[in-house]
Amino acid sequence: MEKKYWEIIIENSNKKQTLPYILGSKRILFPNSDIDTVESLLNEIISSENNEIYSMYFCPDIREYVIFHNKYKDYLIKGLEIRNPKTGNLKLVFGMNMEILGKTFENVKLKLTEKYKLNIAEKKFSYEKGDWKLFTEKDINTILSLKNQ
């Protein structure tokens, strides 16, 4: 089964990624596609039937929310656990400093959608040194290299 764009980025990257970066990468990986919303991305992650678990938290180093693939299921971060509505499998954990966005999946989705709406509309998917920017050539090459892993 072909991986979805967000699986390619989250699972193949050795870095934690922001939601705008993941959303913007879809157009790089699949040029004729539309950019998803934060809400649709998060819904797709929790509805996926792969056996993977992902975590999100507020990264104090870059001062942004990041998501990553939990490769070690015995070492999950603690926080709000979101399960696949159909299978009941754990899919996403909202960890450190995510509680300020809300205590439910719906509230967190709403706050993250609001937070990133302008960046996504302006196609500023790359976060560097405290600023949102357009993808650079380096970003594009990195995204394309993840597809080939």
SULZI-V942927 format. One record per residue. N is the residue number from 1. RES is the residue in three letters. SS is DSSP state (helix for helix, strand for strand, loop for the rest). PHI is phi in whole degrees, -180 to 180 (NA if undefined). PSI is psi in whole degrees, 0 to 359 (999 if undefined). Layout:
# SULZI-V942927
n->{N	N}
res->{RES	RES}
ss->{SS	SS}
phi->{PHI	PHI}
psi->{PSI	PSI}
This chain:
# SULZI-V942927
n->{1	2	3	4	5	6	7	8	9	10	11	12	13	14	15	16	17	18	19	20	21	22	23	24	25	26	27	28	29	30	31	32	33	34	35	36	37	38	39	40	41	42	43	44	45	46	47	48	49	50	51	52	53	54	55	56	57	58	59	60	61	62	63	64	65	66	67	68	69	70	71	72	73	74	75	76	77	78	79	80	81	82	83	84	85	86	87	88	89	90	91	92	93	94	95	96	97	98	99	100	101	102	103	104	105	106	107	108	109	110	111	112	113	114	115	116	117	118	119	120	121	122	123	124	125	126	127	128	129	130	131	132	133	134	135	136	137	138	139	140	141	142	143	144	145	146	147	148	149}
res->{MET	GLU	LYS	LYS	TYR	TRP	GLU	ILE	ILE	ILE	GLU	ASN	SER	ASN	LYS	LYS	GLN	THR	LEU	PRO	TYR	ILE	LEU	GLY	SER	LYS	ARG	ILE	LEU	PHE	PRO	ASN	SER	ASP	ILE	ASP	THR	VAL	GLU	SER	LEU	LEU	ASN	GLU	ILE	ILE	SER	SER	GLU	ASN	ASN	GLU	ILE	TYR	SER	MET	TYR	PHE	CYS	PRO	ASP	ILE	ARG	GLU	TYR	VAL	ILE	PHE	HIS	ASN	LYS	TYR	LYS	ASP	TYR	LEU	ILE	LYS	GLY	LEU	GLU	ILE	ARG	ASN	PRO	LYS	THR	GLY	ASN	LEU	LYS	LEU	VAL	PHE	GLY	MET	ASN	MET	GLU	ILE	LEU	GLY	LYS	THR	PHE	GLU	ASN	VAL	LYS	LEU	LYS	LEU	THR	GLU	LYS	TYR	LYS	LEU	ASN	ILE	ALA	GLU	LYS	LYS	PHE	SER	TYR	GLU	LYS	GLY	ASP	TRP	LYS	LEU	PHE	THR	GLU	LYS	ASP	ILE	ASN	THR	ILE	LEU	SER	LEU	LYS	ASN	GLN}
ss->{loop	loop	loop	loop	helix	helix	helix	helix	helix	helix	helix	helix	loop	loop	loop	loop	strand	loop	helix	helix	helix	helix	helix	helix	helix	helix	helix	helix	helix	loop	loop	loop	loop	loop	loop	loop	loop	helix	helix	helix	helix	helix	helix	helix	helix	helix	helix	loop	loop	loop	loop	loop	strand	strand	strand	strand	strand	strand	strand	loop	loop	loop	loop	strand	strand	strand	strand	strand	strand	strand	loop	loop	helix	helix	helix	loop	loop	loop	loop	strand	strand	strand	strand	loop	loop	loop	loop	loop	loop	strand	strand	strand	strand	strand	loop	loop	loop	loop	helix	helix	helix	loop	loop	loop	helix	helix	helix	helix	helix	helix	helix	helix	helix	helix	helix	helix	helix	helix	helix	helix	helix	loop	loop	loop	loop	strand	strand	strand	loop	loop	strand	strand	strand	loop	loop	loop	helix	helix	helix	helix	helix	helix	helix	helix	helix	helix	helix	loop	loop}
phi->{NA	-71	-73	-77	-56	-71	-66	-59	-71	-67	-82	-94	-81	-91	-118	-78	-121	-83	-62	-59	-60	-64	-61	-66	-65	-59	-70	-76	-74	-133	-56	-91	-93	-89	-81	-75	-92	-58	-60	-67	-62	-64	-64	-66	-62	-74	-90	-66	-107	-72	-97	-100	-123	-121	-130	-130	-157	-87	-83	-68	-66	-103	61	-145	-81	-130	-126	-148	-89	-81	-79	-118	-65	-81	-122	-76	-72	-91	159	-68	-97	-112	-109	-62	-64	-89	-98	81	-73	-65	-121	-147	-120	-92	-101	-46	63	-86	-63	-69	-83	147	-104	-130	-58	-61	-65	-63	-57	-61	-67	-68	-60	-64	-60	-102	-55	-67	-57	-67	-61	-90	60	-95	-100	-101	-110	-141	51	84	-128	-87	-136	-66	-60	-89	-59	-63	-58	-61	-64	-63	-62	-64	-68	-68	-66	-91	-86}
psi->{132	137	149	159	319	329	319	312	308	316	331	344	144	5	156	144	152	158	316	321	314	314	315	331	337	319	334	315	323	84	333	9	160	155	132	169	164	315	313	324	310	321	320	321	312	338	353	148	19	170	26	155	139	153	149	143	169	116	115	336	314	352	45	162	134	156	146	165	126	101	338	98	342	350	50	145	156	147	198	119	128	127	155	125	336	315	339	0	142	129	324	135	124	111	223	126	17	340	338	343	340	168	1	160	317	316	317	315	314	314	319	323	313	316	319	1	311	316	315	317	325	5	30	90	343	130	118	125	45	3	143	132	166	156	137	171	322	316	313	315	322	314	314	325	330	329	331	7	999}
